[in-house]
Every structure is written in C-alpha cells, then in structure tokens.
C-alpha cells in the first residue's frame, strides 16, 4: 500500500513468456523489495540492441535505470548474488564487444564483481570510493548525470580482469 510516509513503487518486468512485478518500498525497514520476480529474470535484457560495444552488468534495477539515463547499455540480475545463466552470458558475448561487471561499492559488491568476472570471463570495474556513495544510483543522485557518466567513462580506461 502506498502512503506518503512509506511509499511503494512497482516495476513491471515483461519477459518472453510472462509479466511479473517487483515492488520497492525505499523507506521500509522490512520487506524493501517484494513481488513475483524470480532469479532467472534479468532486468534490461529485452531492451538491449542486437549489437553493441559495451554492456554493463550492474547490481540492481535502480542502477540499471540510471545507466540507461546516462546512455549506457546495461542489464541487472535480481541481486549481486544472483547468477546469470551461462547460456545468456554466451549469447551476450556474441552481441557485445565487452561485458563489464559494475556492482556496488561495498565489500559484497567488490567480492561479487571479481567472482562473476572470473566466472563469465569478462571485465569488472569498481566505483571510486566517494563518501556517501555506495552504488550507481547514489552517484547519479549526488554527482548528477553528466559527472556520473564521466566517472564511468573514465573507468573504461582501467581494464580490470579477474
């Protein structure tokens, strides 16, 4: 239920065979996320172009939306710990020149970035340590779109492979 003191936002996921919803309550202490999404759902997948230079795999839906606003191609699993099927990664490698993992700027994000870069044989980038910024959405909120885009573009200068 949406109320001013505890708003609720719904995101519709239209997959190839079904439509599901993910609910986000940013101020909730319990059940921040709920809905009928499953671990095989990959946000942004259906919106990808047939071919591209760089594809980012970011940690979640909010980060994905920010990446699109900045003009980057991106997808997001349900969480940093959700694996993407090998068959999907293999298919994406035929469509994109480079795949880069860009998860949150915390211990889990760093660990999972390296783990998935090894597993998927791709690159990873770590967001720079900036006080108060733990993810892409925070960076866009505090640094705005243009500066955030510049920061991410500069990360491409430092190739990191696991």
N, C-alpha and C positions, 0 to 999 in steps of 0.2 A: 504494500500500500504506500502510495506517495503522500508524504506530509512535509511541510516546509522544514521542520526540524530534523527530518530523516528522509530525504528524497530517494526515489528509486528510478533508475533508468533501464530501459530494455533495449537490447541489441538483437536484431534478427539475423540468424545465420541461415542462408539458403544454400544448402548443399545440392549435390546432383540428384539425390533421391528423397530428400526431406527438408523441412523447415523447422528450425529449433530456435529457442530464445535463451539468452543469457541476461540475467538481471544483475544490476550493480547498485548497491547502496553504499555510497562512499563514506557516510558518517556512521554507519552501523558498527557496533562493537562485535556483534555476532552475525554470521551469515552475510558477509560483504558481497559475496557472489552466490547466485543460485540460478537454477534453470534446468533445462533438459539437454544441455550440450554434453557431448561425450568426448573422450580423449582423442578420437580419430578426426574430430572436426578441426580444420585449420582455417583460421580467420585470414581473409585476404586472398586465398587461393583462387577463387572464382574470378577475381578482378585482375589477375595478372595478365600481362600481354603474352603473346605467343613466344616472343624472344626479347631478350634484354641483356644489358651489360652486367649490372649488379643487382642481386637480390639479397635483401637483409632478412634474417630470421630474428625477430625481436621477441620480448618476453610475454607480451600480452596485448589485448585488444586496444587499450588506451595508447600504448606505444605505437602500435600499428597505425592507428588513425593519425597520430602526429607525423609518422614517417610519410604517409600519403600526402598530408598537408604540405610537407616540405618537398614533395616531388620525387620521393624515393619509392622503388618497388619493394614491398615487404609482405611477409606473412607472419603469423603468430600462432603457435600451438596454444592449448588451454593454459599452460603454465610453463615456466622454465624447466620443470622436471618432466614434462610430457614429451615423449619421443614422437618423432615423425617417422612414419613407415619408410623403410629403406627404398621401397619402390617409388614413393613420391619424391624422395631426395634424388634418386637416379633420374627420374623424369625431369625434375627441375634443372639438373646439371646439363641436360641436353638443350634447355631453353635459355639458360643464363651463363654468361662467361665466368662469373664469380659469385659464390654464395658466401655471405659473411654473417656470422652469429654476432648479435649485438644485444646482450641481455642487461639486466640491472647492474648498477654499480655497488654491489654488496658482495659479501663472501659467497653466497649461494650463486649469484649471477656470474661471478668470475669462475667458480668451480664448474658450473654447468656449461659456460661458454667454451672452456677448454675441453671438457668431456665430449660435447657434441661436435666441436670442430675436429677432434680426433676421430670420432665415430663416423662422421659424414665426409671426412677428408676435405675440409673446406677451411676458410679463414675465420678468425674471430677478432673483434675489436672490443676494447674496454673503454667505457666512457671515462673522460678525465675526472679526477676527484675534484668536485666543486661543492663547497659547503651547502647542504640543504637539497642537493640533487642526487637522487638515487636511481632515476630512470629517465627515459627519453621524454615522457610526458612532463616530468618535473622540469627538465631542461627547457622545454618549449614554454612552459608556464613562466619561468623566471628569466630566461635568456631571450625569449621571443623566437619567432620562426626563423628570421634571417640569420641571427647569430648561431642558433642551434644547427641550422643547415650548414653553415660554415664550419662549425666544430666537427660535424660528421664527415664532411668532405675532407677535412684535414686528417681524420683518422685513416682514410684510404692511403695516405702517404706512408703509413707504417704497417706494412703487411705482417700479420701475425698468423702463423700456422701452428697448430698444436703438435 
